[in-house]
Amino acid sequence: MSVDPTLLQTAIELALRAGEVQLARRGGDLGVGKKGAIDLVTQVDLEVERLGRALIADRFPSHVVLAEELPNAPETERPSSGYCWIFDPIDGTVNYAHGLPIFCCSLALEIDGRVEIGVVYDPSREELFVGERGAGARLNGSPLVVSSTSAILDALLCTGFPYDVHTSVDEVVGLFAAFIGKAQAVRRLGSAALDLCYVAAGRLDGFWEQRLKPWDTAAGALMVEEAGGRVTGMRGEPFLPRDGHVLATNGRLHDQMQSVIDEFSRSRNRTV
C-alpha cells in the first residue's frame, strides 16, 4: 500500500514533540497518580496525549485515535476500516516517574485494520525509530537489521511484567526463569515499545510479554518485521496488537523461544 507521506511526517512530528515535552517536564512535579496498585499515570502522559489527539484531529478530522490515558470511542476498539492512530504518550511511565531514562513515545497508524506506519522516539538518547510497511525500518535514518544469533544459549532476551504481577507471580516469574535457564541473559527494561525496537536494531535477540495493550506493541512489532525479524502471538498464532501478547525475535530464534513457552505452558497444565 502506498501511504500518503504527510501521514508519516505527522507521526514523526508528534513523536518528536512528545519527546520535547517529556524532557522539559522531567525533574519537576509530574503529578503522579495511580490507575492500579502499580500502574502509574502522570500529568505529562495526559498532556502529551492531549497534544497528540489535537494534532491528529486538526490534520485528519475523520481519523480515530486509540490511546492509553483518555477515553476512547467504542468504535476504536477493533476498527476494521479507515484510519486509526494507536498512541502511547509515554511508554515506560513507571521508569519516567522514577527518573529512570528508559521511556519513549510510541505511535502507529493502522489503515483498514493493518499497521502501516510505526514511530517510536526515545528522547533521552535522541533515537528515532521509524517503520513503514514494505519500506523497511530505520534508526535516525539508518536501516535496521535484526541480529544473526542462531542459538538461544548465545541470545540476549528481554521481557516485561504485567501490572497484575502481584497476583500472577508464579506464572510470570516461572516463564522468566525458564528462559534464564536457556539463554545467555534475560533483561527487563520496562518499555515494551523500546524492547521491540531493540530487537529490530539487533541489540536484543528476542522479546516476549503478555497482557499488553495495542499501544505497547503496534509500532514496535512493525519495526521488527520490517527489520527482517518475526513476530507472532505467544502461542505461535499471527500477531494482532489487540490480542495482548507477543513473541518477537530475529527469526532464527523464534522456534526455540516458542518451544520454551510451550514447554512451560505444558508443565503448568500438568500441575494444575
Stockholm file with secondary structure:
# STOCKHOLM 1.0

chainA/1-272         MSVDPTLLQTAIELALRAGEVQLARRGGDLGVGKKGAIDLVTQVDLEVERLGRALIADRFPSHVVLAEELPNAPETERPSSGYCWIFDPIDGTVNYAHGLPIFCCSLALEIDGRVEIGVVYDPSREELFVGERGAGARLNGSPLVVSSTSAILDALLCTGFPYDVHTSVDEVVGLFAAFIGKAQAVRRLGSAALDLCYVAAGRLDGFWEQRLKPWDTAAGALMVEEAGGRVTGMRGEPFLPRDGHVLATNGRLHDQMQSVIDEFSRSRNRTV
#=GR chainA/1-272 SS CCCCHHHHHHHHHHHHHHHHHHHHHTTSCCCCEESSSSCEECHHHHHHHHHHHHHHHHHCTTCEEEESSSCCCGGGSSCCSSEEEEEEEEETHHHHHTTCSCCEEEEEEEETTEEEEEEEEETTTTEEEEEETTTEEEETTEECCCCCCCCGGGCEEEECCCTTGGGCHHHHHHHHHHHHTTSSEEECCSCHHHHHHHHHTTSCSEEEEESCCHHHHHHHHHHHHHTTCEEECTTSSBCCGGGCEEEEECSTTHHHHHHHHHHHHHHHHHHC
#=GC SS_cons         CCCCHHHHHHHHHHHHHHHHHHHHHTTSCCCCEESSSSCEECHHHHHHHHHHHHHHHHHCTTCEEEESSSCCCGGGSSCCSSEEEEEEEEETHHHHHTTCSCCEEEEEEEETTEEEEEEEEETTTTEEEEEETTTEEEETTEECCCCCCCCGGGCEEEECCCTTGGGCHHHHHHHHHHHHTTSSEEECCSCHHHHHHHHHTTSCSEEEEESCCHHHHHHHHHHHHHTTCEEECTTSSBCCGGGCEEEEECSTTHHHHHHHHHHHHHHHHHHC
//
